[in-house]
Every structure is written in C-alpha cells, then in structure tokens.
C-alpha cells in the first residue's frame, strides 16, 4: 500500500508507522508512548475534525489532528 498520513487512515484501519515527521518536541513526546518507526497502529477513532485515537502496543494514545498529520504510515498491516 501507499504511504499516507495517520490522520487519513479511516476509523477501524490499521497501519505501520513509516516516519514521525513532526517537530522534535512532538517526536520526543510520542516516542515514549510507542509511536516510532516500524510500529503497528490501529485507529480507534478518527472523525473529521476531532482528535485521533489509536492503539499502539496495547496502549491507547490520543493526539491532535495536527500531530496525526505529521505521522506518515503505510496502509493496512
């Protein structure tokens, strides 16, 4: 599958993180939560303008849509 932004993955979709292309501050905040290159994520909530809720390594992580726009993922895993 092609690369896309995490914010574009539909609710219920799964993907693999290819790159965390956020600011260094956001990268350092996301890494301890498990959002790093190569990890699989499942999108639990993704509505048009709200926060994005994902499950990564059995942990729920909520992030703003702006942060999700900076995470590049590759399709269904």
Biopython code that builds the backbone (N, CA, C, O; Angstrom):
import numpy as np
from Bio.PDB.StructureBuilder import StructureBuilder

atoms = [
    (1, "UNK", "N", (0.822, -1.189, 0.000)),
    (1, "UNK", "CA", (0.000, 0.000, 0.000)),
    (1, "UNK", "C", (0.866, 1.252, 0.000)),
    (1, "UNK", "O", (2.052, 1.202, 0.326)),
    (2, "UNK", "N", (0.264, 2.364, -0.366)),
    (2, "UNK", "CA", (0.998, 3.620, -0.431)),
    (2, "UNK", "C", (1.078, 4.305, 0.931)),
    (2, "UNK", "O", (0.300, 4.020, 1.841)),
    (3, "UNK", "N", (2.027, 5.202, 1.037)),
    (3, "UNK", "CA", (2.190, 5.960, 2.280)),
    (3, "UNK", "C", (1.108, 7.028, 2.366)),
    (3, "UNK", "O", (0.689, 7.589, 1.354)),
    (4, "UNK", "N", (0.662, 7.299, 3.589)),
    (4, "UNK", "CA", (-0.343, 8.332, 3.839)),
    (4, "UNK", "C", (-0.132, 8.879, 5.237)),
    (4, "UNK", "O", (0.688, 8.365, 5.998)),
    (5, "UNK", "N", (-0.870, 9.915, 5.568)),
    (5, "UNK", "CA", (-0.799, 10.487, 6.913)),
    (5, "UNK", "C", (-1.689, 9.677, 7.848)),
    (5, "UNK", "O", (-2.725, 9.159, 7.433)),
    (6, "UNK", "N", (-1.291, 9.572, 9.087)),
    (6, "UNK", "CA", (-2.095, 8.858, 10.073)),
    (6, "UNK", "C", (-3.493, 9.461, 10.156)),
    (6, "UNK", "O", (-4.465, 8.738, 10.378)),
    (7, "UNK", "N", (-3.606, 10.763, 9.983)),
    (7, "UNK", "CA", (-4.906, 11.431, 10.034)),
    (7, "UNK", "C", (-5.841, 10.976, 8.918)),
    (7, "UNK", "O", (-7.052, 11.179, 9.010)),
    (8, "UNK", "N", (-5.298, 10.362, 7.861)),
    (8, "UNK", "CA", (-6.102, 9.903, 6.725)),
    (8, "UNK", "C", (-6.538, 8.443, 6.832)),
    (8, "UNK", "O", (-7.329, 7.974, 6.013)),
    (9, "UNK", "N", (-6.037, 7.729, 7.819)),
    (9, "UNK", "CA", (-6.424, 6.327, 7.998)),
    (9, "UNK", "C", (-7.836, 6.298, 8.588)),
    (9, "UNK", "O", (-8.099, 6.953, 9.596)),
    (10, "UNK", "N", (-8.734, 5.552, 7.971)),
    (10, "UNK", "CA", (-10.110, 5.544, 8.483)),
    (10, "UNK", "C", (-10.230, 4.837, 9.833)),
    (10, "UNK", "O", (-9.404, 3.999, 10.196)),
    (11, "UNK", "N", (-11.269, 5.197, 10.552)),
    (11, "UNK", "CA", (-11.561, 4.551, 11.820)),
    (11, "UNK", "C", (-11.663, 3.045, 11.591)),
    (11, "UNK", "O", (-12.327, 2.604, 10.653)),
    (12, "UNK", "N", (-11.013, 2.259, 12.438)),
    (12, "UNK", "CA", (-11.007, 0.810, 12.287)),
    (12, "UNK", "C", (-9.860, 0.305, 11.428)),
    (12, "UNK", "O", (-9.643, -0.903, 11.337)),
    (13, "UNK", "N", (-9.125, 1.210, 10.800)),
    (13, "UNK", "CA", (-7.999, 0.834, 9.945)),
    (13, "UNK", "C", (-6.738, 0.576, 10.750)),
    (13, "UNK", "O", (-6.611, 0.998, 11.900)),
    (14, "UNK", "N", (-5.816, -0.124, 10.122)),
    (14, "UNK", "CA", (-4.526, -0.424, 10.754)),
    (14, "UNK", "C", (-3.417, -0.035, 9.794)),
    (14, "UNK", "O", (-3.591, -0.082, 8.576)),
    (15, "UNK", "N", (-2.280, 0.348, 10.346)),
    (15, "UNK", "CA", (-1.158, 0.787, 9.518)),
    (15, "UNK", "C", (0.139, 0.622, 10.294)),
    (15, "UNK", "O", (0.139, 0.348, 11.494)),
    (16, "UNK", "N", (1.244, 0.797, 9.575)),
    (16, "UNK", "CA", (2.574, 0.745, 10.176)),
    (16, "UNK", "C", (3.217, 2.111, 10.038)),
    (16, "UNK", "O", (3.194, 2.700, 8.957)),
    (17, "UNK", "N", (3.788, 2.621, 11.114)),
    (17, "UNK", "CA", (4.437, 3.933, 11.092)),
    (17, "UNK", "C", (5.704, 3.840, 10.246)),
    (17, "UNK", "O", (6.573, 3.003, 10.486)),
    (18, "UNK", "N", (5.786, 4.723, 9.249)),
    (18, "UNK", "CA", (6.965, 4.801, 8.385)),
    (18, "UNK", "C", (7.909, 5.912, 8.839)),
    (18, "UNK", "O", (9.130, 5.763, 8.791)),
    (19, "UNK", "N", (7.320, 7.039, 9.285)),
    (19, "UNK", "CA", (8.135, 8.183, 9.686)),
    (19, "UNK", "C", (7.322, 9.071, 10.623)),
    (19, "UNK", "O", (6.124, 9.277, 10.425)),
    (20, "UNK", "N", (7.991, 9.587, 11.636)),
    (20, "UNK", "CA", (7.363, 10.568, 12.517)),
    (20, "UNK", "C", (7.964, 11.914, 12.113)),
    (20, "UNK", "O", (9.031, 12.310, 12.582)),
    (21, "UNK", "N", (7.237, 12.608, 11.220)),
    (21, "UNK", "CA", (7.729, 13.848, 10.609)),
    (21, "UNK", "C", (7.182, 15.072, 11.329)),
    (21, "UNK", "O", (6.782, 16.049, 10.695)),
    (22, "UNK", "N", (7.167, 15.013, 12.640)),
    (22, "UNK", "CA", (6.683, 16.124, 13.469)),
    (22, "UNK", "C", (7.888, 16.933, 13.937)),
    (22, "UNK", "O", (9.030, 16.652, 13.571)),
    (23, "UNK", "N", (7.611, 17.924, 14.738)),
    (23, "UNK", "CA", (8.689, 18.702, 15.344)),
    (23, "UNK", "C", (9.476, 17.804, 16.305)),
    (23, "UNK", "O", (8.947, 16.805, 16.792)),
    (24, "UNK", "N", (10.717, 18.152, 16.574)),
    (24, "UNK", "CA", (11.495, 17.359, 17.535)),
    (24, "UNK", "C", (10.793, 17.231, 18.891)),
    (24, "UNK", "O", (10.877, 16.190, 19.542)),
    (25, "UNK", "N", (10.114, 18.276, 19.303)),
    (25, "UNK", "CA", (9.386, 18.240, 20.574)),
    (25, "UNK", "C", (8.286, 17.178, 20.532)),
    (25, "UNK", "O", (8.141, 16.400, 21.475)),
    (26, "UNK", "N", (7.516, 17.141, 19.449)),
    (26, "UNK", "CA", (6.448, 16.142, 19.317)),
    (26, "UNK", "C", (7.026, 14.737, 19.215)),
    (26, "UNK", "O", (6.485, 13.808, 19.816)),
    (27, "UNK", "N", (8.115, 14.560, 18.467)),
    (27, "UNK", "CA", (8.754, 13.240, 18.352)),
    (27, "UNK", "C", (9.185, 12.731, 19.723)),
    (27, "UNK", "O", (9.002, 11.557, 20.043)),
    (28, "UNK", "N", (9.761, 13.627, 20.533)),
    (28, "UNK", "CA", (10.232, 13.202, 21.857)),
    (28, "UNK", "C", (9.061, 12.891, 22.787)),
    (28, "UNK", "O", (9.221, 12.131, 23.742)),
    (29, "UNK", "N", (7.901, 13.460, 22.527)),
    (29, "UNK", "CA", (6.714, 13.155, 23.325)),
    (29, "UNK", "C", (6.073, 11.850, 22.870)),
    (29, "UNK", "O", (5.567, 11.091, 23.697)),
    (30, "UNK", "N", (6.088, 11.578, 21.570)),
    (30, "UNK", "CA", (5.444, 10.388, 21.023)),
    (30, "UNK", "C", (6.264, 9.110, 21.216)),
    (30, "UNK", "O", (5.692, 8.033, 21.389)),
    (31, "UNK", "N", (7.574, 9.213, 21.190)),
    (31, "UNK", "CA", (8.428, 8.023, 21.289)),
    (31, "UNK", "C", (8.178, 7.209, 22.563)),
    (31, "UNK", "O", (8.040, 5.990, 22.468)),
    (32, "UNK", "N", (8.112, 7.823, 23.747)),
    (32, "UNK", "CA", (7.843, 7.024, 24.946)),
    (32, "UNK", "C", (6.453, 6.380, 24.952)),
    (32, "UNK", "O", (6.208, 5.423, 25.687)),
    (33, "UNK", "N", (5.552, 6.913, 24.130)),
    (33, "UNK", "CA", (4.209, 6.340, 24.022)),
    (33, "UNK", "C", (4.178, 5.181, 23.029)),
    (33, "UNK", "O", (3.148, 4.529, 22.858)),
    (34, "UNK", "N", (5.314, 4.931, 22.376)),
    (34, "UNK", "CA", (5.405, 3.804, 21.455)),
    (34, "UNK", "C", (5.212, 4.150, 20.001)),
    (34, "UNK", "O", (5.237, 3.258, 19.153)),
    (35, "UNK", "N", (5.022, 5.413, 19.683)),
    (35, "UNK", "CA", (4.819, 5.798, 18.285)),
    (35, "UNK", "C", (6.173, 6.121, 17.680)),
    (35, "UNK", "O", (6.658, 7.250, 17.740)),
    (36, "UNK", "N", (6.765, 5.088, 17.095)),
    (36, "UNK", "CA", (8.082, 5.162, 16.468)),
    (36, "UNK", "C", (8.029, 4.409, 15.142)),
    (36, "UNK", "O", (7.085, 3.663, 14.883)),
    (37, "UNK", "N", (9.033, 4.605, 14.318)),
    (37, "UNK", "CA", (9.090, 3.954, 13.014)),
    (37, "UNK", "C", (9.016, 2.432, 13.164)),
    (37, "UNK", "O", (9.698, 1.843, 14.004)),
    (38, "UNK", "N", (8.174, 1.808, 12.333)),
    (38, "UNK", "CA", (8.066, 0.361, 12.297)),
    (38, "UNK", "C", (6.977, -0.238, 13.169)),
    (38, "UNK", "O", (6.679, -1.426, 13.046)),
    (39, "UNK", "N", (6.375, 0.557, 14.049)),
    (39, "UNK", "CA", (5.352, 0.028, 14.950)),
    (39, "UNK", "C", (3.992, 0.021, 14.252)),
    (39, "UNK", "O", (3.692, 0.898, 13.441)),
    (40, "UNK", "N", (3.183, -0.974, 14.577)),
    (40, "UNK", "CA", (1.831, -1.059, 14.039)),
    (40, "UNK", "C", (0.861, -0.281, 14.909)),
    (40, "UNK", "O", (0.966, -0.292, 16.135)),
    (41, "UNK", "N", (-0.084, 0.393, 14.270)),
    (41, "UNK", "CA", (-1.109, 1.147, 14.998)),
    (41, "UNK", "C", (-2.479, 0.790, 14.440)),
    (41, "UNK", "O", (-2.625, 0.484, 13.257)),
    (42, "UNK", "N", (-3.476, 0.835, 15.309)),
    (42, "UNK", "CA", (-4.862, 0.655, 14.900)),
    (42, "UNK", "C", (-5.617, 1.929, 15.251)),
    (42, "UNK", "O", (-5.540, 2.411, 16.381)),
    (43, "UNK", "N", (-6.341, 2.469, 14.291)),
    (43, "UNK", "CA", (-7.083, 3.706, 14.506)),
    (43, "UNK", "C", (-8.444, 3.357, 15.104)),
    (43, "UNK", "O", (-9.262, 2.699, 14.461)),
    (44, "UNK", "N", (-8.677, 3.802, 16.336)),
    (44, "UNK", "CA", (-9.926, 3.510, 17.027)),
    (44, "UNK", "C", (-10.960, 4.614, 16.841)),
    (44, "UNK", "O", (-12.163, 4.353, 16.830)),
    (45, "UNK", "N", (-10.485, 5.845, 16.696)),
    (45, "UNK", "CA", (-11.404, 6.970, 16.495)),
    (45, "UNK", "C", (-10.744, 7.987, 15.584)),
    (45, "UNK", "O", (-9.623, 8.431, 15.832)),
    (46, "UNK", "N", (-11.451, 8.349, 14.530)),
    (46, "UNK", "CA", (-10.945, 9.348, 13.606)),
    (46, "UNK", "C", (-12.139, 10.003, 12.932)),
    (46, "UNK", "O", (-12.641, 9.512, 11.920)),
    (47, "UNK", "N", (-12.583, 11.098, 13.490)),
    (47, "UNK", "CA", (-13.689, 11.845, 12.900)),
    (47, "UNK", "C", (-13.127, 13.091, 12.229)),
    (47, "UNK", "O", (-11.962, 13.433, 12.432)),
    (48, "UNK", "N", (-13.923, 13.751, 11.455)),
    (48, "UNK", "CA", (-13.457, 14.832, 10.581)),
    (48, "UNK", "C", (-12.543, 15.869, 11.211)),
    (48, "UNK", "O", (-11.502, 16.189, 10.635)),
    (49, "UNK", "N", (-12.890, 16.396, 12.357)),
    (49, "UNK", "CA", (-12.102, 17.498, 12.906)),
    (49, "UNK", "C", (-11.556, 17.240, 14.306)),
    (49, "UNK", "O", (-10.802, 18.062, 14.827)),
    (50, "UNK", "N", (-11.907, 16.154, 14.909)),
    (50, "UNK", "CA", (-11.506, 15.911, 16.285)),
    (50, "UNK", "C", (-10.151, 15.242, 16.412)),
    (50, "UNK", "O", (-9.421, 15.063, 15.436)),
    (51, "UNK", "N", (-9.842, 14.881, 17.641)),
    (51, "UNK", "CA", (-8.597, 14.175, 17.944)),
    (51, "UNK", "C", (-8.625, 12.777, 17.328)),
    (51, "UNK", "O", (-9.689, 12.232, 17.033)),
    (52, "UNK", "N", (-7.455, 12.221, 17.144)),
    (52, "UNK", "CA", (-7.304, 10.858, 16.614)),
    (52, "UNK", "C", (-6.902, 9.965, 17.779)),
    (52, "UNK", "O", (-5.971, 10.283, 18.519)),
    (53, "UNK", "N", (-7.604, 8.847, 17.941)),
    (53, "UNK", "CA", (-7.314, 7.890, 19.000)),
    (53, "UNK", "C", (-6.792, 6.613, 18.358)),
    (53, "UNK", "O", (-7.460, 6.019, 17.511)),
    (54, "UNK", "N", (-5.603, 6.195, 18.761)),
    (54, "UNK", "CA", (-5.001, 4.979, 18.207)),
    (54, "UNK", "C", (-4.604, 4.030, 19.328)),
    (54, "UNK", "O", (-4.417, 4.431, 20.477)),
    (55, "UNK", "N", (-4.481, 2.768, 18.960)),
    (55, "UNK", "CA", (-3.937, 1.773, 19.877)),
    (55, "UNK", "C", (-2.586, 1.362, 19.326)),
    (55, "UNK", "O", (-2.458, 0.995, 18.158)),
    (56, "UNK", "N", (-1.582, 1.429, 20.183)),
    (56, "UNK", "CA", (-0.231, 1.044, 19.811)),
    (56, "UNK", "C", (0.350, 0.243, 20.968)),
    (56, "UNK", "O", (0.416, 0.733, 22.096)),
    (57, "UNK", "N", (0.770, -0.979, 20.693)),
    (57, "UNK", "CA", (1.348, -1.859, 21.719)),
    (57, "UNK", "C", (0.455, -1.954, 22.956)),
    (57, "UNK", "O", (0.928, -1.814, 24.083)),
    (58, "UNK", "N", (-0.831, -2.191, 22.737)),
    (58, "UNK", "CA", (-1.820, -2.343, 23.810)),
    (58, "UNK", "C", (-1.993, -1.092, 24.668)),
    (58, "UNK", "O", (-2.421, -1.183, 25.819)),
    (59, "UNK", "N", (-1.665, 0.063, 24.117)),
    (59, "UNK", "CA", (-1.831, 1.330, 24.813)),
    (59, "UNK", "C", (-2.667, 2.265, 23.953)),
    (59, "UNK", "O", (-2.447, 2.358, 22.746)),
    (60, "UNK", "N", (-3.623, 2.959, 24.564)),
    (60, "UNK", "CA", (-4.424, 3.946, 23.837)),
    (60, "UNK", "C", (-3.709, 5.283, 23.869)),
    (60, "UNK", "O", (-3.274, 5.739, 24.926)),
    (61, "UNK", "N", (-3.590, 5.910, 22.705)),
    (61, "UNK", "CA", (-2.922, 7.201, 22.591)),
    (61, "UNK", "C", (-3.833, 8.150, 21.824)),
    (61, "UNK", "O", (-4.229, 7.860, 20.695)),
    (62, "UNK", "N", (-4.163, 9.278, 22.432)),
    (62, "UNK", "CA", (-4.947, 10.316, 21.768)),
    (62, "UNK", "C", (-3.998, 11.431, 21.354)),
    (62, "UNK", "O", (-3.096, 11.806, 22.102)),
    (63, "UNK", "N", (-4.213, 11.950, 20.162)),
    (63, "UNK", "CA", (-3.374, 13.044, 19.664)),
    (63, "UNK", "C", (-4.222, 14.003, 18.847)),
    (63, "UNK", "O", (-5.273, 13.634, 18.322)),
    (64, "UNK", "N", (-3.761, 15.208, 18.750)),
    (64, "UNK", "CA", (-4.475, 16.188, 17.941)),
    (64, "UNK", "C", (-4.362, 15.798, 16.468)),
    (64, "UNK", "O", (-3.462, 15.057, 16.073)),
    (65, "UNK", "N", (-5.279, 16.303, 15.677)),
    (65, "UNK", "CA", (-5.246, 16.047, 14.239)),
    (65, "UNK", "C", (-3.953, 16.604, 13.637)),
    (65, "UNK", "O", (-3.399, 16.005, 12.715)),
    (66, "UNK", "N", (-3.467, 17.736, 14.141)),
    (66, "UNK", "CA", (-2.225, 18.328, 13.629)),
    (66, "UNK", "C", (-1.039, 17.388, 13.824)),
    (66, "UNK", "O", (-0.198, 17.261, 12.935)),
    (67, "UNK", "N", (-0.968, 16.739, 14.962)),
    (67, "UNK", "CA", (0.112, 15.778, 15.211)),
    (67, "UNK", "C", (-0.054, 14.567, 14.300)),
    (67, "UNK", "O", (0.925, 14.090, 13.726)),
    (68, "UNK", "N", (-1.277, 14.063, 14.160)),
    (68, "UNK", "CA", (-1.535, 12.902, 13.294)),
    (68, "UNK", "C", (-1.194, 13.203, 11.841)),
    (68, "UNK", "O", (-0.834, 12.296, 11.091)),
    (69, "UNK", "N", (-1.303, 14.467, 11.436)),
    (69, "UNK", "CA", (-0.935, 14.862, 10.067)),
    (69, "UNK", "C", (0.572, 14.720, 9.842)),
    (69, "UNK", "O", (1.016, 14.563, 8.704)),
    (70, "UNK", "N", (1.356, 14.773, 10.914)),
    (70, "UNK", "CA", (2.803, 14.683, 10.792)),
    (70, "UNK", "C", (3.356, 13.276, 10.922)),
    (70, "UNK", "O", (4.573, 13.095, 10.945)),
    (71, "UNK", "N", (2.491, 12.280, 11.008)),
    (71, "UNK", "CA", (2.940, 10.888, 11.125)),
    (71, "UNK", "C", (2.615, 10.176, 9.821)),
    (71, "UNK", "O", (1.451, 10.055, 9.441)),
    (72, "UNK", "N", (3.652, 9.706, 9.143)),
    (72, "UNK", "CA", (3.487, 9.013, 7.861)),
    (72, "UNK", "C", (3.398, 7.522, 8.126)),
    (72, "UNK", "O", (4.250, 6.945, 8.802)),
    (73, "UNK", "N", (2.346, 6.898, 7.582)),
    (73, "UNK", "CA", (2.119, 5.459, 7.778)),
    (73, "UNK", "C", (1.969, 4.778, 6.439)),
    (73, "UNK", "O", (1.767, 5.427, 5.413)),
    (74, "UNK", "N", (2.070, 3.463, 6.458)),
    (74, "UNK", "CA", (1.856, 2.665, 5.267)),
    (74, "UNK", "C", (0.673, 1.758, 5.512)),
    (74, "UNK", "O", (0.689, 0.925, 6.418)),
    (75, "UNK", "N", (-0.355, 1.924, 4.697)),
    (75, "UNK", "CA", (-1.584, 1.141, 4.626)),
    (75, "UNK", "C", (-1.850, 0.087, 5.674)),
    (75, "UNK", "O", (-1.307, 0.138, 6.777)),
    (76, "UNK", "N", (-2.686, -0.867, 5.324)),
    (76, "UNK", "CA", (-3.044, -1.963, 6.230)),
    (76, "UNK", "C", (-1.819, -2.799, 6.551)),
    (76, "UNK", "O", (-1.003, -3.093, 5.677)),
    (77, "UNK", "N", (-1.702, -3.176, 7.808)),
    (77, "UNK", "CA", (-0.578, -4.047, 8.177)),
    (77, "UNK", "C", (-1.050, -5.462, 8.283)),
    (77, "UNK", "O", (-0.258, -6.355, 8.584)),
]
sb = StructureBuilder()
sb.init_structure("model")
sb.init_model(0)
sb.init_chain("A")
sb.init_seg("    ")
for serial, (resi, resn, name, xyz) in enumerate(atoms, 1):
    if name == "N":
        sb.init_residue(resn, " ", resi, " ")
    sb.init_atom(name, np.array(xyz, "f"), 0.0, 1.0, " ", f" {name:<3s}", serial, name[0])
structure = sb.get_structure()
